[in-house]
Amino acid sequence: MDTQVWLQFLEKNWLVIIIALVVLFMILGFIKTVVKWALVAVIVIGLIVYSGISLDQLNNVVSTVKDEAIDTVKTQALNAMKDEAKEAKFTQNPDGTFTIKSTNLEMTGKTGENKVRVTYRGVSLGEWKMNDTIDAFIKEATP
C-alpha cells in the first residue's frame, strides 16, 4: 500500500474520520454488550469501504506479509541447520524413517526419499525437498 494514497485520503477526509472516531468512542463508552463490537465493526468496515480500499487489496497485503514471514522463518531454519549440524542427534527408526534433533530443529524423513519434514522451534514448516543444505545437515548429524 502506498503511503501517499493514505496521506491524501487523510487530508481529504479528516473530518469524516474524526466524526467516526468520536462515534466509536461514544459507542465504546455507552454500550457494554456484543452489539457494541458489531457497531464498531460496521463503522470500521464503512471507513474502509469509503476509503476505496477493496477486500482484494487487503487480501493481497495479508498474503504478501504471510509469504514474507514464511520465507524469513525458512531462511532462519536453513541457517540453524548450518549452525547446529555438529550438535544434532540422529536417530534411525525401525520402520526406515529417521529423526534428527538439534536445539531449534527437528527433521524427520525416510531413507532414500526426496522429502523431509522440518520443524523449527516447535513450529512445523511442512515438507521440504532435499537440497544441499539439508543433505549436509543429514550427513553431519549421521554417525
C-alpha positions as CSV (number, residue, x, y, z in Angstrom):
1,M,0.0,0.0,0.0
2,D,1.3,3.4,-0.9
3,T,1.6,5.8,1.9
4,Q,1.0,8.8,-0.4
5,V,-2.5,7.4,-1.1
6,W,-3.2,7.2,2.7
7,L,-1.9,10.7,3.3
8,Q,-4.2,12.0,0.5
9,F,-7.2,10.2,1.9
10,L,-6.5,11.5,5.4
11,E,-6.1,15.0,4.1
12,K,-9.3,15.0,2.1
13,N,-11.4,13.1,4.7
14,W,-10.1,14.2,8.1
15,L,-13.4,15.4,9.3
16,V,-15.2,12.1,8.5
17,I,-12.5,10.2,10.3
18,I,-12.8,12.4,13.4
19,I,-16.5,12.1,13.4
20,A,-16.2,8.3,13.1
21,L,-13.7,8.2,15.9
22,V,-16.0,10.3,18.2
23,V,-18.9,8.0,17.4
24,L,-16.7,4.9,18.1
25,F,-15.6,6.3,21.5
26,M,-19.2,7.1,22.3
27,I,-20.3,3.6,21.4
28,L,-17.5,2.1,23.5
29,G,-18.4,4.3,26.4
30,F,-22.2,3.7,26.5
31,I,-22.8,0.2,25.2
32,K,-21.4,-2.7,27.1
33,T,-22.6,-5.7,25.0
34,V,-21.8,-7.6,21.9
35,V,-23.8,-5.0,20.0
36,K,-21.0,-2.6,20.8
37,W,-18.5,-4.6,18.8
38,A,-20.9,-5.2,16.0
39,L,-21.4,-1.4,15.7
40,V,-17.6,-0.8,15.9
41,A,-17.1,-3.4,13.1
42,V,-19.7,-1.7,10.9
43,I,-18.1,1.7,11.4
44,V,-14.6,0.4,10.6
45,I,-15.8,-1.5,7.6
46,G,-17.7,1.6,6.4
47,L,-14.5,3.6,6.7
48,I,-12.5,1.0,4.8
49,V,-15.1,0.9,2.0
50,Y,-15.4,4.7,2.0
51,S,-11.6,5.0,1.6
52,G,-11.7,2.9,-1.6
53,I,-9.7,0.0,-0.3
54,S,-11.0,-3.2,-1.7
55,L,-11.1,-6.5,0.1
56,D,-8.8,-7.8,-2.7
57,Q,-6.2,-5.2,-1.8
58,L,-6.4,-6.2,1.9
59,N,-6.2,-9.9,0.9
60,N,-3.1,-9.1,-1.2
61,V,-1.4,-7.3,1.6
62,V,-2.1,-10.1,4.1
63,S,-0.8,-12.7,1.6
64,T,2.3,-10.7,0.9
65,V,3.0,-10.4,4.7
66,K,2.4,-14.1,5.2
67,D,4.7,-15.1,2.4
68,E,7.4,-12.8,3.6
69,A,7.1,-14.2,7.2
70,I,7.3,-17.8,5.9
71,D,10.4,-17.0,3.8
72,T,12.0,-15.4,6.8
73,V,11.4,-18.4,9.0
74,K,12.6,-20.8,6.3
75,T,15.8,-18.8,6.0
76,Q,16.3,-18.9,9.8
77,A,15.7,-22.7,9.7
78,L,18.3,-23.1,7.0
79,N,20.8,-21.0,8.9
80,A,20.1,-23.0,12.0
81,M,20.8,-26.2,10.1
82,K,24.2,-24.9,9.2
83,D,25.0,-23.7,12.7
84,E,23.5,-26.7,14.7
85,A,24.6,-29.6,12.4
86,K,27.5,-30.6,14.7
87,E,25.3,-31.0,17.8
88,A,22.4,-32.6,16.0
89,K,21.4,-36.1,17.2
90,F,20.5,-38.7,14.5
91,T,18.0,-41.5,15.3
92,Q,17.3,-44.3,12.9
93,N,13.8,-45.8,13.5
94,P,13.0,-49.5,12.8
95,D,10.4,-48.6,10.1
96,G,13.1,-47.0,7.9
97,T,12.5,-43.4,9.0
98,F,15.0,-41.2,10.7
99,T,14.8,-38.2,13.1
100,I,17.4,-35.6,13.6
101,K,17.1,-33.2,16.5
102,S,19.1,-30.2,17.5
103,T,18.5,-27.2,19.7
104,N,16.0,-25.5,17.4
105,L,15.3,-28.0,14.7
106,E,13.7,-31.4,14.2
107,M,13.8,-33.2,10.9
108,T,12.1,-36.4,10.0
109,G,12.2,-38.3,6.8
110,K,12.6,-41.7,5.2
111,T,15.9,-43.0,4.0
112,G,16.1,-42.7,0.2
113,E,13.2,-40.3,-0.2
114,N,13.5,-36.8,-1.7
115,K,11.4,-35.0,1.1
116,V,11.8,-34.4,4.8
117,R,9.5,-32.8,7.4
118,V,11.1,-29.8,9.1
119,T,10.1,-28.3,12.5
120,Y,11.7,-25.1,13.6
121,R,11.4,-24.0,17.3
122,G,8.3,-26.2,17.6
123,V,6.6,-24.9,14.5
124,S,6.1,-27.3,11.6
125,L,7.4,-25.8,8.3
126,G,6.0,-28.7,6.3
127,E,7.7,-31.0,3.8
128,W,10.8,-29.7,2.1
129,K,12.5,-31.1,-0.9
130,M,16.1,-32.2,-0.4
131,N,18.7,-29.6,-1.1
132,D,22.4,-29.1,-0.5
133,T,21.9,-27.6,3.0
134,I,19.5,-30.3,4.1
135,D,21.8,-33.0,2.7
136,A,24.8,-31.5,4.5
137,F,22.8,-31.3,7.8
138,I,21.8,-35.0,7.5
139,K,25.4,-36.1,6.7
140,E,26.9,-34.1,9.6
141,A,24.3,-35.5,12.0
142,T,24.6,-39.1,10.8
143,P,27.1,-41.1,13.0
